[in-house]
Amino acid sequence: MRILIVEDDDRIAKPLAEYLRRQHHIVDITTDGLEGWEWSQSGLYELILLDLMLPKLDGITLCQRLRGASSNALILMLTARDTTGDKIIGLDAGADDYLVKPFDLKELAARIRALARRSPQIRPSILIHGDLQLDPACQQVTYAGNILSLTPKEYMILEYFLRHPNQVVTRSAIFDKLWEFDNSSGEGSIKTHITNLRNKLKAAGSSEDLIENIYGIGYRLRHQ
């Protein structure tokens, strides 16, 4: 998933972002509610991790604004307040779940998985394209039964192709979806990642490039 963390405490936001990136998520961080609102307007985020106490625009108001704008993003509220009243206020504002600080990262990951299962926009089922299979639940990719060892970016690019099997995908679309906003080198490295993916697929038994070039436009999964 692409995740937006809206949290003004670097001691929480940075370790949390690194943990989620290791889980193959794309993560951006904003440090105040107003910036969180502005970034959320891109429509790219499937999940927003939202602190309750934020400068410029508090978490409750931001949550209400997101829901008032018909945002479909999942919202998981993170707060140090551990009272029933605070939880009710957060949930009534439109949050999908509520987690009290300090929290265990494994519990957070489990809650994210549970939210994803409930979301019609996020499909956890196995993705299949001919002999190629990707299982998001265990983050495993196989071709003709052979397990592929992929880097996190290779995995995410391949998953993106599998979720858009009949579409021609541009490099700029891949960059917008799979790279953080503050990364300036992503689009130039996409070609290298795709070349490595093709080589690994061939090593696993593919007789041709499953990811084909569409000249002047981008890439597409070859029909099987």
N, C-alpha and C positions, 0 to 999 in steps of 0.2 A: 504494500500500500504506500501511497504518498501521504506523509503525516506532517502536520504543522504543530510544533510545540510553541505555545504562548506562555512563557514563563520568564520572570525577570531575575531569577536567581541562577547564576551560571553554575553554581555547585550542584544544582539539580538538573538543569537543562542539558549541559554538555555531556555528562555521563549517560544520561537517559538517551540522548541522540545517538551516541556511539553504540550503546547496547542495541537500539532498534536498527541501526544500520547493519550490525552484525547479523540481524535477523532478516536481512535482505529488504528492508524498507527504505524508502527515500524520505529524508527528514530535513525540514527547514525549521529554523528557530527565530522567533521574534520575542522581543523583551518588553513590549507594552501592548495594551489592549487595542489602541488605535492602529498600530502597525499590524497587529493580528487581524483586525477587520480588513485592512487594505490588502494584505496578502491573501486572505481567504477569498477575495473577490475574483481571483484567477479561476476558481472553479476546479482546480486540479486536485484538491485534497479530499481523500476519502475518510480521514480521521483527523480530528483536532484535539490535542491534549491541552486543556485549558486551565490555567491557574485561576483561583478565585480572586486573590488580591493582586491587582495589577495597576501600574501607573497609567494615567491618561484615560483609560476606559476599563472599568472593573470586569471581572469574568462573567458575572451574572448579566450585566448589561450587554456585553458582547454576545453571550449565548442567546439572549432574547433578540438581539439585532439579527443574528444569523438565521434564527428560525423565522423571524418576521420577513426576511428576504428569501424565504423558501429554500435555504441551504439544505442539501441532502447529506452533508458530511456527518459522520458519526462524531459525537462530542463526549469525551471522557474528561470529567472535571477533576482536577487535582487540587487538594486544599489541606491546610493544617487544621481546619475546623471539623471537629468530630461530634457534632450534635445532630440529633434527629431533625431539628428545625432547619439547620443549614443544609442538610441533605435534601429535605423536601423542597426548599427554595431553589436549589440547583436543578433538581429533576423537573420541577414545575417550570423552570425557565427554558427547558428544552434539552437538557443534558441526557445522554443515553445511559451513563453510568457515573459513579462517584467513587473516588479513591482517596483515602486519607493519608497524608504524609506523616511520618516517613513510611514508604511502602517498599515491598520487595519487588525487584525487577521481574522475577519469574511470575509473581502474581499479576503484575501489570500485563505481561505478555499473554497470560492465560485469559485475562479480561478482554484484551484486544481480539484474541481468537474467537472468544464467545460473541463479541459484538459483530465480528465479520461474518459469523455463521448466520446471524439474524438479519444481515443486510442483503437486500436483493441486488445491490450494485457490486457486491464482492462475492465472487463465486469460488468456493474452496474445492470444488470437485476436480478430479484428475483431467488434465488437458491432453488430448490425443490428436496427433496428426500423422496418419500412417503408422510407421514403426516408432515414431517419436512420442514419448509420454513424459509429462511433467506433473508431479504430485505436489501441489502447494502445501499440503498438510505436513509432509516430511521434507519438503524442499529437495526432492530427488528427481533427477532427469535420467531417462534411459532411452537408448535407441536399439531396437531389436533385442531388448533384454540386457544390453550392456550399459552399465552405469557410467555416466559422464561426470568427470570432475571439472566443475566450472567455477570461475571466480564469481563473486557477488554480482558484478556488473554484467557478465556474460549470462548468468542465470536470469537477471531481470530483463535483459533485452530479449532473450528467448521467450520468456513468459509473456512479454508484451506482444511479440509476434503471434504466439499461440492464442492469445485473447483477441487478436484481430486477424484471423487466418485468411480472409478474403480481401484484405485491404492492402493498398500500396502505402507504405509508411515512410515518411521523409525523415532525414537525419534531424531536422529541427524539431519534429514531433517527438522523436525519441529523446532528444536532449531536454525538451520542455517537461516531459513526463518523468524521466528517470535520473535527472541530475539536479542537485540542489541549486538554488538561484545564485548563490555566491561562488559557483564553480565556473571559471572562465575557460577551462580546457576541455570540457566534456565533448562538445560537438566535433572537435578535431580528432578525438580519439575513438569515435564510434566506429569508423572504418576498421581500425585495428582490432577492436573487440569482435566485430562481425567476421573478420578474417580468421581470428582464433576460434570462433564458434564453428565456422565451416570446417576447419582442420580437425577439430575434435569430433564433429559429427562424421566426417569421413573415416577417422581412425576407429570409430565405433561401428562402421559398416555401411554408411551411406555411400551409394555409388555416384551421386551427383550432388551439386550444391542445393541444399534444401532452402537456403536463403538466397533468392535470386535478385540480381540487380535489375531495376527498371530504369533504363537509361534516362538521365536528366531529372528523375523524380525521386527515387528512393529504393526501397526494398520490399519484397513480398515473399511469403512462404510459398514454395513451389507446390503446385497441386499434386496430390498423391493418388 
